[in-house]
Amino acid sequence: MTGPKIIFFILAFSTILFSLLSVFDRRILRAAIYLLFVLVAIAGLFYMMNFQFLAAVQLMLYAGGIVVLIIFSILLTSQINSKLDAPKLMQILAASITALFGIGISLYTILPYVFTPSPATAVEVNMRNIGLQLLGTGEQGYVLPFEVISILLLAALVGIIFIAKRSRT
Amino acid sequence: MNLQAEIPLHYMIVLSTLLFFIGLVGVLIRRNLITMLMGIELMLNAVNINFVAFNHYLYPHRLEGHFFALIVMAIAAAEAAIAIALIINIYRKFSTVNVDDVDELKY
């Protein structure tokens, strides 16, 4: 066991453990906090793969934004120590059969497959390259999805205001 | 750091597969809208791990997976905000966020 391997196993184990807890805990506020731990562990995985910018975005947007939104909505819609109903046995059975079947199919397909890495030299993932490619129009430019995302965010903003305002009736 | 020698790509894929199906179970067994939303967030994160891992291991000369993961995050943020606006509105009308009790449309 070497250093990166140990760190990977700690991150992977905490991801799986906290996601299970987040799904099966019946106290909804705790489930949201476990979701926060999952997101932080995944940001650690991104750090391990040298995507520092993506890890920072993950921490800011998911851990800082979405979890706070979810906790707000929990506090607005339910009592703080209320428990969720226990799911019916049929539901648990159906869901776990679906999940096990899906995991089996996916791993059966993927595990024997031999991936061949591209021989090209790796590009350095620094802010300069990210910025140039994100706003570039050339061979490796991603300016079109960037602009489409900005339109989507504007539409989401307008839509949220329209949905959440009180109707006049 | 040479990650390829230490951790094979298959480890990442197994991790994201497990995370995806845990999220799916969360969507299926809960009847509360907010916990269903949390299950969807878990599934989106599993997809992001896959994109980033494939980018890092197989095509390190491009940043496609990186930008795809960024865009998925932006869409996840917009989706969570809209979902929570809808949930608050549903709560105003029905005084519950249980999907089984929300069983009528406008009229």
Interface residues (C-beta under 8 A of the other chain):
Chain A: T2 P4 K5 F8 A12 T15 I16 S19 L20 S22 V23 I28 A31 A32 L35 V38 L39 I42 L45 F46 M48 M49 N50 F51 F53 L54 V57 Q58 L61 Y62 G65 I66 L69 I70 F72 S73 I74 L76 T77 S78 L84 D85 P87 Q91 I92 A94 A95 S96 T98 A99 L100 G102 I103 S106 L107 I110 L111 F115 T116 P117 S118 A120 T121 A122 V123 V125 N129 I130 Q133 L134 Q140 Y142 P145 I149 L152 L153 A156 G159 I160 I163 A164 R166
Chain B: M1 L3 Q4 E6 I7 L9 H10 Y11 M12 I13 V14 L15 T17 L18 L19 F21 I22 G23 L24 V25 G26 L28 I29 R30 R31 N32 I34 T35 L37 M38 G39 E41 L42 N45 N48 I49 V52 A53 H56 Y57 L58 Y59 P60 H61 R62 L63 H66 F67 A69 L70 I71 M73 A74 I75 A76 A77 A78 A80 A81 I82 I84 A85 L86 I87 I88 N89 Y91 R92 V97 N98
